[in-house]
Amino acid sequence: MINKKYIQRKKYLDQIVPYMDKDIVKVLLWQRRTGKSYMVIMIIDYLMTQMNISKDEIIYINKEKIERDDIKGYKDLYEATKGYTYIFVDEIQMIDEWEKAIASLKEKWTHDIYITWSNAEMLESDIATLLWWRYIKFMIYPLDYKEFILFHKLEANEASLMSYMKYGWMPLLTWLDLQQETEKFMEWMYDSIVLRDIVKRNNLRNTALLNSLIVYLAKHVRSLFSANNISNFLKNEKITLSPNRIIDRINYAQNAFLLQWVSRYDIKWKEMLSTKKKYYFTDIWLRNYIAWWFDAKNDIEKILENLVYSHLVSHSYDILVGEFDDKEIDFIASKWKEKIYVQVSYLLGSEKTKQREFSWLESIRDNYRKIVVTMDTLFEWSYEGIEHMHLQTFLETVS
């Protein structure tokens, strides 16, 4: 059964192992090609080698493989899994009314079930209906920087950091030549997400309008948006898309994990702000491909902020954009009782820039950690309790 080579993603396996053999469905969730199928292989390998589970107790159904075209509906799934204790179904949403089979299997309390999924909205509506609280989600994000250098057998240095920023974080890139083959792969990847996971799934007719919207968001990463802002801009480009239709399409893209939005939080008054959000892409090379450029001079601020955002969410932080009076704090990152305030800037080349980045964090009078992340290579220091970190240090130490 284990016929694939893989590099173990220990941080995810460590999250999943405590829930093995528990009466709860394990859902591996995220965008296509982030390594969910390989995580399934890792889990199966762990069961067989560390828990001495026989392969005869395990069934693995991958609905992206033609060999399992025989499983079309919930009755087929139920029959196919009879007699197995450990059940793995990859891209289960391709099976009609699959949740009926899973609910029936769970009623027996004798099955350990793992499923993978590539759409957020459909998961919540379908699985919550019949499984209530009896499932737990594991977000399988693209590679973080330490995983990237491990997968590509690189040293942790400036060259590998630039490759990480340029070529992105998809595990599948490990098997490709980064300089020669990634563009073809990303073209296929983008078409797969847009045409299959957004257009087809949501019955959209005008793909050109959707593309125009996604390109606009890619070119304006880290900017604050409202649907009205975007609608007015597109109107200037001779593209008519109402605010409501824009919101719908952004939600479709977010459900397919192409991008994510981040809300604003008023730090002083301790309340959420409903107007305007920021958008970030789940993979930076996809974003670079969509925006048609990687410009280390003019585009770097957007890439840096997107990268820091992705690093934080991949380490289980909940993210908000902070506002304090007239100041913007790039990220408020929280998990459990931990909180970090993060400012991102390319270089602190002038006293004005230093004053802006540090004074904004200094104005927040609490004892949580505060970090300014830049690409300055000559110095790292702390000022009034605020840490200054090079990007590489941040990616290697904040987790």
C-alpha positions as CSV (number, residue, x, y, z in Angstrom):
1,M,0.0,0.0,0.0
2,I,2.9,2.4,0.8
3,N,4.4,2.8,-2.7
4,K,5.2,6.5,-2.6
5,K,8.3,8.2,-1.4
6,Y,7.7,11.2,0.8
7,I,9.4,13.6,3.2
8,Q,7.6,13.5,6.5
9,R,5.8,16.7,7.6
10,K,6.1,16.1,11.2
11,K,4.3,19.1,12.5
12,Y,1.0,17.9,10.9
13,L,1.6,14.2,11.9
14,D,2.1,15.3,15.5
15,Q,-1.3,17.1,15.4
16,I,-3.1,14.0,14.0
17,V,-1.6,11.2,16.0
18,P,-3.4,12.0,19.3
19,Y,-6.8,11.6,17.5
20,M,-6.0,8.2,16.0
21,D,-8.4,5.5,17.1
22,K,-10.8,8.1,18.5
23,D,-14.5,8.3,17.7
24,I,-14.1,11.4,15.6
25,V,-13.7,11.9,11.8
26,K,-10.4,13.4,10.8
27,V,-10.7,15.9,8.0
28,L,-7.6,17.0,6.1
29,L,-8.4,20.3,4.4
30,W,-6.8,22.8,2.0
31,Q,-6.1,23.7,-1.6
32,R,-5.2,21.2,-4.2
33,R,-1.6,20.0,-4.4
34,T,-0.7,21.1,-0.9
35,G,0.2,17.5,0.1
36,K,-3.0,16.1,1.6
37,S,-2.7,12.8,-0.3
38,Y,0.9,12.4,1.0
39,M,-0.3,13.1,4.5
40,V,-2.7,10.2,4.1
41,I,0.2,8.0,3.1
42,M,2.2,9.2,6.1
43,I,-0.7,8.4,8.4
44,I,-1.1,4.9,6.9
45,D,2.6,4.4,7.2
46,Y,2.5,5.4,10.9
47,L,-0.4,3.1,11.6
48,M,1.5,0.1,10.1
49,T,5.0,0.8,11.4
50,Q,4.3,2.4,14.8
51,M,1.0,0.9,15.8
52,N,1.4,-2.5,14.1
53,I,-1.9,-2.2,12.2
54,S,-2.2,-4.8,9.5
55,K,-2.7,-3.5,5.9
56,D,-5.7,-5.8,5.7
57,E,-7.5,-3.5,8.2
58,I,-6.9,-0.4,6.0
59,I,-8.6,0.9,2.9
60,Y,-7.4,3.9,0.9
61,I,-9.8,5.3,-1.7
62,N,-8.4,8.1,-3.9
63,K,-11.3,9.6,-5.9
64,E,-8.8,11.4,-8.2
65,K,-7.7,8.0,-9.5
66,I,-9.6,6.3,-12.4
67,E,-9.4,3.0,-10.5
68,R,-12.1,4.2,-8.1
69,D,-14.6,5.4,-10.6
70,D,-16.8,2.6,-9.4
71,I,-17.5,4.5,-6.2
72,K,-20.0,7.1,-7.3
73,G,-22.5,7.5,-4.5
74,Y,-22.8,6.9,-0.7
75,K,-24.1,3.3,-1.2
76,D,-21.0,2.4,-3.2
77,L,-18.8,4.0,-0.5
78,Y,-20.5,2.1,2.3
79,E,-20.2,-1.2,0.5
80,A,-16.5,-0.6,-0.5
81,T,-15.5,0.1,3.1
82,K,-17.2,-2.9,4.8
83,G,-14.8,-5.0,6.8
84,Y,-12.2,-2.3,7.2
85,T,-11.3,-0.6,10.5
86,Y,-9.2,2.3,9.1
87,I,-10.9,4.1,6.2
88,F,-9.2,6.8,4.1
89,V,-11.1,8.7,1.4
90,D,-9.2,11.3,-0.7
91,E,-11.3,14.1,-2.2
92,I,-14.5,12.7,-0.8
93,Q,-16.6,15.5,-2.2
94,M,-16.5,13.7,-5.5
95,I,-18.8,11.0,-4.1
96,D,-22.5,11.9,-4.2
97,E,-24.1,12.2,-0.7
98,W,-20.9,10.8,0.8
99,E,-21.9,12.1,4.3
100,K,-24.6,9.5,4.6
101,A,-22.1,6.7,4.3
102,I,-19.7,8.3,6.8
103,A,-22.5,9.0,9.3
104,S,-23.6,5.3,9.1
105,L,-20.1,4.1,9.6
106,K,-19.6,6.3,12.6
107,E,-22.8,5.0,14.2
108,K,-21.0,1.7,14.7
109,W,-18.1,3.4,16.6
110,T,-15.7,0.8,15.3
111,H,-14.1,2.7,12.4
112,D,-11.2,5.2,12.4
113,I,-12.1,7.5,9.4
114,Y,-9.9,10.1,7.6
115,I,-11.1,12.2,4.7
116,T,-9.5,14.9,2.5
117,W,-11.3,17.9,1.1
118,S,-10.6,20.9,-1.1
119,N,-13.5,23.2,-0.5
120,A,-14.3,25.0,2.8
121,E,-18.0,26.0,2.3
122,M,-19.2,22.6,1.1
123,L,-17.4,20.8,3.9
124,E,-19.1,23.0,6.6
125,S,-22.6,22.6,5.0
126,D,-22.4,18.9,4.2
127,I,-20.4,17.4,7.1
128,A,-22.0,19.5,9.9
129,T,-25.4,18.4,8.9
130,L,-25.0,14.7,9.8
131,L,-21.8,14.6,11.9
132,W,-22.4,17.5,14.3
133,W,-19.4,17.8,16.5
134,R,-17.9,14.4,15.6
135,Y,-15.2,15.7,13.3
136,I,-12.0,17.7,13.6
137,K,-10.3,19.7,10.8
138,F,-6.5,19.7,10.1
139,M,-5.4,22.5,7.7
140,I,-2.6,21.1,5.5
141,Y,-0.8,24.3,4.4
142,P,1.9,24.7,1.7
143,L,5.5,24.3,2.9
144,D,6.8,26.7,5.4
145,Y,10.4,27.9,4.9
146,K,12.1,25.2,7.0
147,E,10.1,22.6,5.2
148,F,11.0,24.2,1.8
149,I,14.7,23.9,2.4
150,L,14.3,20.4,3.7
151,F,12.2,19.3,0.7
152,H,14.6,21.0,-1.8
153,K,17.8,20.0,0.0
154,L,18.9,23.6,0.3
155,E,20.9,25.5,2.9
156,A,19.2,28.2,5.0
157,N,20.7,31.3,3.3
158,E,19.7,34.3,1.2
159,A,19.6,32.3,-2.0
160,S,17.1,29.7,-0.6
161,L,15.1,32.5,0.9
162,M,14.8,34.3,-2.5
163,S,13.8,31.0,-4.1
164,Y,11.1,30.5,-1.4
165,M,9.8,34.0,-2.0
166,K,9.7,33.6,-5.8
167,Y,8.7,30.0,-6.5
168,G,6.3,29.4,-3.7
169,W,5.5,26.6,-1.3
170,M,3.7,23.8,-3.1
171,P,5.2,20.4,-2.1
172,L,4.9,19.1,-5.6
173,L,7.5,21.6,-6.8
174,T,10.1,19.3,-5.1
175,W,9.9,17.1,-8.1
176,L,10.3,19.9,-10.7
177,D,13.1,22.1,-11.9
178,L,12.3,25.4,-10.1
179,Q,13.7,27.5,-13.0
180,Q,12.4,25.6,-16.0
181,E,9.2,23.8,-15.1
182,T,7.3,25.8,-12.5
183,E,5.5,28.1,-14.9
184,K,3.8,25.2,-16.7
185,F,2.9,23.7,-13.4
186,M,1.4,26.9,-12.1
187,E,-0.6,27.4,-15.3
188,W,-2.1,24.0,-14.8
189,M,-2.6,24.6,-11.1
190,Y,-4.4,27.9,-11.6
191,D,-6.6,26.5,-14.3
192,S,-7.5,23.6,-12.0
193,I,-8.5,25.8,-9.1
194,V,-10.3,28.4,-11.2
195,L,-12.1,26.2,-13.7
196,R,-12.7,23.1,-11.6
197,D,-13.0,24.4,-8.0
198,I,-14.6,27.8,-8.6
199,V,-16.2,28.1,-12.0
200,K,-17.7,24.5,-12.3
201,R,-18.5,24.1,-8.7
202,N,-20.4,27.5,-8.6
203,N,-21.9,27.3,-12.1
204,L,-20.3,30.6,-13.2
205,R,-20.6,31.5,-16.9
206,N,-18.2,34.5,-17.3
207,T,-14.7,33.2,-16.5
208,A,-13.2,36.4,-17.9
209,L,-14.8,38.5,-15.1
210,L,-13.6,36.1,-12.5
211,N,-10.1,36.2,-13.8
212,S,-10.1,40.1,-13.9
213,L,-11.1,40.1,-10.2
214,I,-8.5,37.6,-9.2
215,V,-5.8,39.5,-11.1
216,Y,-6.8,42.7,-9.4
217,L,-6.5,41.2,-6.0
218,A,-3.2,39.6,-6.8
219,K,-1.7,43.0,-7.9
220,H,-3.1,44.7,-4.8
221,V,-2.1,42.2,-2.1
222,R,-1.9,43.9,1.4
223,S,-4.2,46.8,0.4
224,L,-7.4,47.4,2.3
225,F,-10.5,46.7,0.1
226,S,-14.2,47.0,0.1
227,A,-16.4,45.5,-2.6
228,N,-17.4,49.0,-3.6
229,N,-13.7,50.0,-4.1
230,I,-13.1,47.0,-6.3
231,S,-16.3,47.5,-8.3
232,N,-15.4,51.2,-9.0
233,F,-11.9,50.2,-10.1
234,L,-13.1,47.5,-12.4
235,K,-15.6,50.0,-13.8
236,N,-12.7,52.2,-14.8
237,E,-11.2,49.3,-16.6
238,K,-14.5,48.8,-18.6
239,I,-15.5,45.8,-16.5
240,T,-18.9,45.8,-14.8
241,L,-19.2,43.7,-11.7
242,S,-21.6,44.7,-8.9
243,P,-20.4,44.7,-5.2
244,N,-22.6,41.8,-4.4
245,R,-21.2,39.7,-7.3
246,I,-17.7,40.7,-6.2
247,I,-18.4,39.4,-2.7
248,D,-19.8,36.2,-4.1
249,R,-16.8,35.5,-6.3
250,I,-14.3,36.4,-3.6
251,N,-16.1,33.9,-1.3
252,Y,-15.8,31.3,-4.0
253,A,-12.1,31.9,-4.4
254,Q,-11.7,31.7,-0.6
255,N,-13.7,28.5,-0.3
256,A,-11.3,27.0,-2.9
257,F,-8.4,28.2,-0.8
258,L,-6.9,30.4,-3.6
259,L,-6.9,33.4,-1.2
260,Q,-8.0,34.4,2.2
261,W,-9.4,37.6,3.7
262,V,-8.4,39.2,7.0
263,S,-10.6,41.4,9.0
264,R,-9.7,44.6,10.9
265,Y,-9.7,45.0,14.7
266,D,-9.7,48.2,16.6
267,I,-7.1,47.7,19.3
268,K,-8.0,50.7,21.4
269,W,-11.7,50.1,21.5
270,K,-11.5,46.3,21.3
271,E,-14.0,45.8,18.6
272,M,-14.1,44.3,15.1
273,L,-14.4,46.7,12.1
274,S,-16.8,45.6,9.4
275,T,-15.7,47.8,6.5
276,K,-12.7,46.9,4.3
277,K,-10.5,43.8,4.5
278,K,-7.1,42.7,3.3
279,Y,-6.6,39.7,1.0
280,Y,-3.6,37.4,0.8
281,F,-2.9,34.4,-1.4
282,T,-2.3,30.9,0.0
283,D,0.7,30.4,-2.3
284,I,3.0,33.3,-3.3
285,W,4.1,31.8,-6.7
286,L,0.4,31.4,-7.6
287,R,0.0,35.0,-6.7
288,N,3.1,36.0,-8.6
289,Y,1.9,34.0,-11.6
290,I,-1.5,35.6,-11.5
291,A,-0.1,39.1,-11.1
292,W,2.3,38.4,-14.1
293,W,5.4,39.4,-12.3
294,F,7.9,38.9,-9.5
295,D,9.6,42.3,-9.1
296,A,12.2,42.2,-6.3
297,K,12.2,46.0,-6.3
298,N,8.7,47.3,-6.7
299,D,6.7,44.2,-5.6
300,I,8.7,43.2,-2.6
301,E,6.6,44.8,0.1
302,K,3.5,42.8,-1.1
303,I,5.4,39.6,-1.3
304,L,6.9,40.0,2.2
305,E,3.6,40.8,3.9
306,N,1.9,37.9,2.1
307,L,4.7,35.5,3.1
308,V,4.6,36.6,6.8
309,Y,0.9,36.1,6.8
310,S,1.1,32.6,5.3
311,H,3.8,31.7,7.8
312,L,1.7,32.7,10.7
313,V,-1.5,30.9,9.6
314,S,0.5,27.7,8.8
315,H,1.6,27.7,12.4
316,S,-2.0,27.9,13.7
317,Y,-2.2,31.6,14.4
318,D,-5.5,33.4,14.0
319,I,-4.8,36.7,12.2
320,L,-6.4,40.2,12.3
321,V,-5.2,43.5,10.9
322,G,-4.9,45.9,13.8
323,E,-5.9,49.6,13.9
324,F,-4.9,51.9,16.7
325,D,-6.1,55.5,16.2
326,D,-4.9,56.4,12.7
327,K,-2.2,53.7,12.7
328,E,-2.3,50.3,11.0
329,I,-0.6,47.2,12.6
330,D,0.0,44.7,9.9
331,F,-0.9,41.6,11.9
332,I,-2.3,40.7,15.3
333,A,-1.5,36.9,15.5
334,S,-3.1,34.9,18.3
335,K,-3.3,31.3,19.4
336,W,-4.3,30.0,22.8
337,K,-3.0,32.6,25.3
338,E,-0.2,33.8,23.0
339,K,-0.4,37.0,21.0
340,I,2.1,38.7,18.7
341,Y,2.0,42.1,17.0
342,V,3.9,42.1,13.7
343,Q,4.9,44.9,11.4
344,V,6.4,44.1,8.0
345,S,8.7,46.5,6.1
346,Y,11.2,45.9,3.3
347,L,14.1,48.0,4.7
348,L,14.5,50.4,7.5
349,G,16.6,52.7,5.4
350,S,15.6,56.0,6.9
351,E,14.9,57.4,10.3
352,K,11.3,58.2,9.2
353,T,10.7,54.5,8.3
354,K,12.2,53.3,11.6
355,Q,10.1,55.8,13.5
356,R,6.9,54.8,11.8
357,E,7.3,51.0,12.2
358,F,8.5,51.0,15.8
359,S,6.4,53.9,17.1
360,W,3.2,52.3,15.9
361,L,4.0,49.1,17.9
362,E,5.3,51.2,20.8
363,S,1.9,52.9,21.1
364,I,0.3,49.6,22.1
365,R,0.6,49.5,25.8
366,D,0.4,45.8,26.7
367,N,3.0,43.1,27.4
368,Y,2.5,40.9,24.3
369,R,5.4,40.3,22.0
370,K,6.0,42.9,19.3
371,I,8.2,42.3,16.2
372,V,9.3,44.3,13.2
373,V,10.2,42.0,10.2
374,T,12.4,43.4,7.5
375,M,15.1,42.3,4.9
376,D,17.8,44.3,6.6
377,T,20.8,42.1,6.8
378,L,23.3,44.2,8.8
379,F,21.6,44.4,12.2
380,E,18.9,43.0,14.4
381,W,18.1,44.6,17.7
382,S,15.4,45.4,20.2
383,Y,14.1,48.8,21.1
384,E,11.7,49.5,24.0
385,G,10.9,45.8,24.0
386,I,10.2,45.7,20.3
387,E,12.2,43.1,18.4
388,H,13.7,43.7,15.0
389,M,14.1,40.5,12.9
390,H,15.4,39.7,9.5
391,L,12.7,37.8,7.5
392,Q,14.8,34.6,7.6
393,T,15.2,34.7,11.4
394,F,11.4,35.2,11.7
395,L,10.6,32.2,9.5
396,E,13.1,30.0,11.4
397,T,12.1,31.0,14.9
398,V,8.5,32.1,15.1
399,S,6.2,29.0,15.3
